[in-house]
Amino acid sequence: MAKLDYYEILGVQRTASEKELKVAFRGLAMKYHPDKNPDNSDAEVKFKEIGEAYDILKDEQKRAAYDQYGHAAFENGTGGGQSYGGGNASMHDIFEDLFGGSFGGGGGGAGGRQRQSGAQRGNDIPYKMEISLEEALTGKSATIEVPTAVACKTCDGSGAKKGTKPSNCKTCGGSGAVRTAQGFFTIERTCPTCEGRGQVITDPCNKCHGTGRVNKQRKLSVNIPAGVEDGTRIRLANEGEAGMMGGAAGDLYIFLSIQPHEFFQRDGADLFCKVPISMCKAALGGEIEVPMVDGGKTRVKIPEGVQSGKQFRLRGKGMPILRSRQTGDMYIQVEVETPQKLTKKQKELLRQFEDGCTDDNHPDTHGFFNQVKQFWDDIKLKD
């Protein structure tokens, strides 16, 4: 079953501001919250859809990816991506962001279990990478250096001094949150003592000072497939920041940009190249030699009397289409160049040539000025 559009779920326009998203989410979340709809499975499903939509659209980077690729941006497919949050989004985190806490009920969810373990997932890391059009044509393997946080080897990522271990927080009893009743709802807020981890370290590791991770410059290998386009996203799972206190690592997202090329412009899988030709070549016809993006060359036949702007299509000479065996086309557009810095003899020859020309030699010019003459004659008749 196809997923609903996130903007439709929240009932907002695609141009909605951050404030409009918050207002829409707040109203819908209050309406469909399980505490207000006990034993209503439809409301529960709606509540999850609202949380998933807001989790994506409230984040500028995720929203930009969704606007460009739709739901495919967070599934196996576009750029090798997988869901940033989606069904795995923590409703506690979303309400924490919006209300400064969370509604009571359902405290035994994924967020609760994570707090009790003390572990926190590491952040995802964005990495911008620029490649040439030639590299996009053939694909490439590259080694990149990424500054990130890695698990501390001294304490094996626990954050506690070797031989010791974290203990449950006495303030929240290990839940990572404290609750207070406010009318109809129970408001759950992050525990100020353990900062939501549910555990505290009384004897921290000397190397990482209790975080379970240290900063390091990592070298990673990445394979760029042939046919990638500007803005393609590649996901390297678990290659982001190490988690806190032994938590799972985040992901690394590589965002590709293609360098401008000296000769070629790209539109999807098609390539376009403007080639200047002389006035004589345009009039008499002949052949020209044009470059290929792979460094090769090919010949293009120019017919007699070709006009500036004429395009010639070379089938299968464009870019490969990502994850397919198809290839785009290359288009050669000729631009007729008017000769400059003529000698006296050349000018005289051109005048003789012009004197010998008829209307058939320049049909567009003849037709245009005949229309202009008729236009002026019509104005005189009206006067």
C-alpha positions as CSV (number, residue, x, y, z in Angstrom):
1,M,0.0,0.0,0.0
2,A,1.4,3.4,-1.0
3,K,2.3,5.8,1.8
4,L,0.3,9.0,2.1
5,D,2.1,12.3,1.4
6,Y,3.6,13.7,4.6
7,Y,2.2,17.2,3.9
8,E,-1.3,15.7,3.4
9,I,-1.0,13.8,6.7
10,L,-0.3,17.1,8.5
11,G,-2.8,19.0,6.4
12,V,-0.3,21.7,5.4
13,Q,1.0,23.2,2.1
14,R,4.4,22.1,0.8
15,T,5.6,25.7,1.5
16,A,4.6,25.5,5.1
17,S,7.0,27.2,7.6
18,E,8.5,25.5,10.6
19,K,5.9,27.2,12.8
20,E,3.0,26.1,10.7
21,L,4.3,22.5,10.8
22,K,4.5,22.7,14.6
23,V,1.0,24.1,15.0
24,A,-0.5,21.4,12.7
25,F,1.4,18.6,14.4
26,R,0.4,19.9,17.9
27,G,-3.3,19.9,17.1
28,L,-3.4,16.5,15.4
29,A,-1.2,14.9,18.1
30,M,-3.6,16.1,20.8
31,K,-6.6,14.8,18.8
32,Y,-5.3,11.3,18.1
33,H,-3.1,10.6,21.1
34,P,-3.8,7.1,22.6
35,D,-4.6,8.6,26.0
36,K,-7.6,10.3,24.4
37,N,-8.6,7.4,22.2
38,P,-8.3,4.2,24.3
39,D,-8.9,0.9,22.4
40,N,-9.0,2.9,19.0
41,S,-6.6,1.2,16.6
42,D,-7.4,3.7,13.8
43,A,-6.4,6.6,16.0
44,E,-3.2,4.8,17.0
45,V,-2.2,4.3,13.4
46,K,-3.1,7.9,12.6
47,F,-1.0,9.0,15.6
48,K,2.0,7.1,14.3
49,E,1.6,8.6,10.8
50,I,1.5,12.1,12.2
51,G,4.7,11.4,14.2
52,E,6.5,10.0,11.2
53,A,5.5,12.9,9.0
54,Y,6.6,15.5,11.5
55,D,9.8,13.7,12.2
56,I,10.8,14.1,8.6
57,L,9.5,17.5,7.8
58,K,10.8,19.3,10.9
59,D,14.3,18.4,9.9
60,E,15.6,20.7,7.1
61,Q,17.9,18.1,5.6
62,K,15.3,15.3,5.7
63,R,12.7,17.6,4.3
64,A,14.9,18.6,1.4
65,A,15.5,14.9,0.6
66,Y,11.8,14.2,0.8
67,D,10.8,17.1,-1.4
68,Q,13.3,15.8,-4.1
69,Y,12.8,12.1,-3.9
70,G,9.6,11.5,-1.9
71,H,9.4,8.4,0.3
72,A,12.1,6.8,-1.8
73,A,14.6,9.1,-0.1
74,F,14.2,7.0,3.1
75,E,14.0,3.5,1.6
76,N,16.4,1.2,-0.2
77,G,16.7,2.8,-3.6
78,T,17.6,6.4,-4.0
79,G,21.2,6.8,-3.2
80,G,21.2,3.6,-1.3
81,G,19.2,5.4,1.4
82,Q,17.1,4.0,4.3
83,S,14.6,5.6,6.6
84,Y,16.0,8.4,8.7
85,G,13.2,7.8,11.2
86,G,9.9,6.8,9.6
87,G,8.3,4.0,11.6
88,N,11.3,3.9,13.9
89,A,10.9,7.6,14.9
90,S,10.7,7.9,18.7
91,M,7.4,9.6,19.6
92,H,9.0,10.6,22.9
93,D,11.8,12.5,21.1
94,I,9.2,14.3,18.9
95,F,7.1,15.4,21.8
96,E,10.2,16.3,23.7
97,D,11.1,18.6,20.8
98,L,7.6,20.1,20.5
99,F,6.3,20.2,24.1
100,G,9.5,20.0,26.1
101,G,8.4,16.6,27.4
102,S,6.0,13.8,26.4
103,F,2.5,12.6,27.2
104,G,2.2,9.7,29.6
105,G,1.2,6.2,28.5
106,G,3.1,3.7,26.5
107,G,6.2,4.3,28.5
108,G,7.5,0.9,27.7
109,G,8.3,1.7,24.0
110,A,11.6,1.7,22.2
111,G,12.5,5.1,23.7
112,G,12.0,3.8,27.2
113,R,14.1,0.7,26.7
114,Q,16.9,2.8,25.3
115,R,16.9,5.1,28.3
116,Q,17.0,2.2,30.7
117,S,20.0,0.7,29.0
118,G,21.8,4.1,29.1
119,A,22.8,3.8,25.5
120,Q,22.2,6.5,22.9
121,R,22.5,6.1,19.2
122,G,25.2,8.2,17.5
123,N,24.4,11.1,15.2
124,D,24.2,10.7,11.5
125,I,27.0,12.5,9.6
126,P,26.5,14.4,6.3
127,Y,29.6,14.5,4.0
128,K,29.8,16.6,0.9
129,M,31.8,15.1,-2.0
130,E,32.6,16.6,-5.4
131,I,33.3,14.5,-8.4
132,S,34.0,15.2,-12.1
133,L,31.5,14.5,-14.9
134,E,34.0,11.9,-16.2
135,E,33.9,10.1,-12.8
136,A,30.1,10.2,-12.8
137,L,30.3,8.6,-16.3
138,T,32.4,5.6,-15.2
139,G,31.9,5.5,-11.4
140,K,34.9,5.4,-9.0
141,S,36.2,4.0,-5.8
142,A,37.4,6.7,-3.4
143,T,38.9,7.0,0.1
144,I,37.5,9.8,2.2
145,E,38.6,11.1,5.6
146,V,35.8,11.9,8.1
147,P,36.2,13.6,11.5
148,T,33.9,11.7,13.8
149,A,33.4,10.2,17.3
150,V,34.4,6.5,17.7
151,A,34.0,4.0,20.5
152,C,36.6,4.4,23.3
153,K,38.8,1.3,23.3
154,T,39.9,1.9,26.9
155,C,36.3,1.3,28.3
156,D,34.9,-0.6,25.3
157,G,32.4,2.3,24.8
158,S,30.7,2.0,28.2
159,G,32.0,5.3,29.5
160,A,32.8,3.7,32.9
161,K,36.3,3.1,34.2
162,K,37.6,-0.4,33.5
163,G,36.3,-2.8,36.2
164,T,33.3,-0.7,37.0
165,K,29.9,-0.2,35.3
166,P,27.1,2.5,35.2
167,S,24.4,2.4,37.8
168,N,20.7,3.3,37.6
169,C,19.9,6.9,38.2
170,K,18.3,7.4,41.6
171,T,16.3,10.4,40.5
172,C,14.3,8.6,37.8
173,G,14.9,5.0,38.9
174,G,16.5,4.2,35.6
175,S,13.7,5.3,33.3
176,G,15.5,8.5,32.1
177,A,12.4,10.6,32.7
178,V,10.4,12.2,35.5
179,R,6.7,12.6,35.3
180,T,4.3,15.2,36.6
181,A,0.5,15.3,36.3
182,Q,-1.1,18.3,34.6
183,G,-4.8,17.9,34.4
184,F,-5.9,15.3,31.9
185,F,-2.4,14.5,30.8
186,T,0.8,13.2,32.5
187,I,3.8,15.2,31.3
188,E,7.0,13.3,31.0
189,R,10.3,15.3,31.0
190,T,13.9,14.3,30.6
191,C,15.5,13.5,33.9
192,P,17.9,16.4,34.8
193,T,20.3,14.1,36.7
194,C,21.1,11.6,34.0
195,E,19.9,13.7,31.1
196,G,17.6,11.0,29.9
197,R,20.1,8.1,29.9
198,G,18.6,6.3,32.9
199,Q,22.1,5.6,34.2
200,V,24.9,7.5,35.8
201,I,28.6,6.9,35.8
202,T,30.2,7.5,39.2
203,D,33.7,6.4,38.1
204,P,34.2,7.6,34.5
205,C,36.8,6.4,32.1
206,N,39.9,8.6,32.1
207,K,40.2,8.5,28.3
208,C,36.7,9.5,27.2
209,H,35.6,11.2,30.5
210,G,32.4,9.0,30.7
211,T,31.1,9.6,27.1
212,G,32.2,6.2,25.8
213,R,33.7,7.7,22.7
214,V,36.6,9.8,21.5
215,N,37.2,12.0,18.4
216,K,39.1,10.5,15.5
217,Q,39.8,11.1,11.8
218,R,38.5,8.0,10.1
219,K,39.4,6.8,6.6
220,L,36.5,5.1,4.7
221,S,36.2,3.6,1.3
222,V,33.2,4.5,-0.8
223,N,32.1,3.2,-4.2
224,I,30.5,5.7,-6.6
225,P,28.3,3.9,-9.1
226,A,28.3,5.0,-12.8
227,G,25.5,7.4,-13.7
228,V,25.2,9.3,-10.4
229,E,23.6,12.8,-10.7
230,D,24.2,16.0,-8.8
231,G,22.5,15.7,-5.4
232,T,22.7,11.9,-5.3
233,R,22.8,10.6,-1.7
234,I,24.8,7.5,-0.7
235,R,24.3,5.9,2.7
236,L,27.0,4.1,4.6
237,A,25.2,2.3,7.4
238,N,26.8,2.4,10.9
239,E,29.6,4.6,9.7
240,G,28.4,7.8,11.5
241,E,29.2,8.8,15.0
242,A,29.6,6.1,17.7
243,G,26.8,5.9,20.2
244,M,27.0,7.2,23.7
245,M,27.7,4.7,26.4
246,G,27.8,1.7,24.0
247,G,24.9,2.8,21.8
248,A,24.6,1.9,18.1
249,A,26.5,4.0,15.6
250,G,24.8,6.5,13.3
251,D,25.0,6.5,9.6
252,L,27.2,8.4,7.1
253,Y,25.4,10.2,4.3
254,I,27.5,11.2,1.3
255,F,25.9,14.0,-0.8
256,L,27.4,14.2,-4.3
257,S,27.9,17.2,-6.4
258,I,29.1,17.2,-10.0
259,Q,31.7,19.7,-11.1
260,P,30.9,21.9,-14.1
261,H,32.4,20.6,-17.3
262,E,34.4,22.6,-19.8
263,F,32.4,21.5,-22.8
264,F,29.3,19.5,-21.7
265,Q,26.1,20.4,-19.9
266,R,24.0,17.6,-18.5
267,D,20.3,17.1,-18.3
268,G,19.6,13.8,-16.6
269,A,21.3,11.1,-18.8
270,D,21.6,13.4,-21.8
271,L,24.6,15.6,-22.6
272,F,24.7,18.8,-24.6
273,C,27.7,20.4,-26.3
274,K,27.7,23.7,-28.2
275,V,30.2,23.6,-31.2
276,P,31.0,26.8,-33.1
277,I,31.4,26.4,-36.9
278,S,32.5,28.8,-39.6
279,M,30.1,30.6,-41.9
280,C,31.6,28.7,-44.8
281,K,31.2,25.3,-43.1
282,A,27.6,26.2,-42.4
283,A,27.0,27.2,-46.0
284,L,28.9,24.4,-47.8
285,G,28.4,21.6,-45.3
286,G,31.1,19.0,-44.3
287,E,32.2,17.1,-41.2
288,I,33.3,18.3,-37.8
289,E,35.1,16.4,-35.1
290,V,33.6,16.8,-31.6
291,P,34.8,15.6,-28.2
292,M,33.3,12.8,-26.1
293,V,33.0,13.0,-22.3
294,D,35.2,9.9,-21.9
295,G,38.1,11.8,-23.7
296,G,37.4,10.2,-27.1
297,K,36.1,11.9,-30.2
298,T,33.5,11.4,-32.9
299,R,32.6,12.9,-36.3
300,V,29.4,14.7,-37.1
301,K,28.2,15.4,-40.7
302,I,27.0,18.9,-41.2
303,P,24.5,19.4,-44.1
304,E,24.7,22.4,-46.5
305,G,22.9,25.5,-45.3
306,V,22.7,24.5,-41.6
307,Q,21.4,27.2,-39.4
308,S,22.8,28.4,-36.0
309,G,21.2,26.5,-33.1
310,K,20.6,23.3,-35.1
311,Q,21.0,20.1,-32.9
312,F,22.3,16.7,-34.0
313,R,21.5,13.7,-31.8
314,L,24.1,11.0,-31.2
315,R,22.2,8.1,-29.7
316,G,23.7,6.2,-26.8
317,K,26.6,8.7,-26.4
318,G,25.3,10.3,-23.2
319,M,25.5,9.2,-19.5
320,P,24.6,5.8,-18.2
321,I,21.3,5.6,-16.3
322,L,21.8,4.7,-12.7
323,R,21.1,1.0,-11.9
324,S,20.2,0.1,-15.5
325,R,21.9,-0.8,-18.7
326,Q,20.4,2.1,-20.6
327,T,22.4,5.2,-21.7
328,G,21.3,8.7,-22.6
329,D,22.1,10.6,-25.8
330,M,24.5,13.4,-26.7
331,Y,23.3,16.5,-28.6
332,I,25.6,18.6,-30.6
333,Q,24.3,22.1,-31.2
334,V,26.1,24.1,-33.9
335,E,26.6,27.9,-33.5
336,V,27.5,29.7,-36.7
337,E,30.3,32.1,-36.1
338,T,30.4,35.4,-38.1
339,P,33.9,36.1,-39.4
340,Q,35.8,39.0,-37.8
341,K,38.9,41.1,-38.7
342,L,38.4,40.7,-42.5
343,T,41.0,41.8,-44.9
344,K,40.1,44.3,-47.7
345,K,40.1,41.5,-50.2
346,Q,37.8,39.3,-48.1
347,K,35.4,42.2,-47.7
348,E,35.3,42.7,-51.4
349,L,34.6,39.1,-52.0
350,L,31.8,39.1,-49.5
351,R,30.2,42.1,-51.2
352,Q,30.4,40.4,-54.5
353,F,28.8,37.3,-52.9
354,E,26.0,39.4,-51.4
355,D,25.3,41.2,-54.7
356,G,24.8,37.8,-56.3
357,C,22.5,36.4,-53.7
358,T,18.8,36.0,-54.3
359,D,15.9,35.7,-51.9
360,D,16.2,31.9,-52.1
361,N,19.6,32.1,-50.5
362,H,18.2,33.8,-47.4
363,P,14.6,32.7,-47.1
364,D,14.2,33.5,-43.4
365,T,15.7,37.0,-43.8
366,H,13.5,37.7,-46.9
367,G,10.4,36.5,-45.2
368,F,10.9,38.4,-42.0
369,F,11.5,41.8,-43.7
370,N,8.5,41.2,-46.0
371,Q,6.4,40.8,-42.9
372,V,7.9,43.9,-41.3
373,K,7.2,45.9,-44.5
374,Q,3.6,44.7,-44.4
375,F,3.3,45.6,-40.7
376,W,4.4,49.2,-41.5
377,D,2.1,49.5,-44.5
378,D,-0.9,48.4,-42.3
379,I,0.0,51.1,-39.8
380,K,0.0,53.8,-42.5
381,L,-3.4,52.7,-43.8
382,K,-4.8,53.0,-40.2
383,D,-3.5,56.5,-40.0
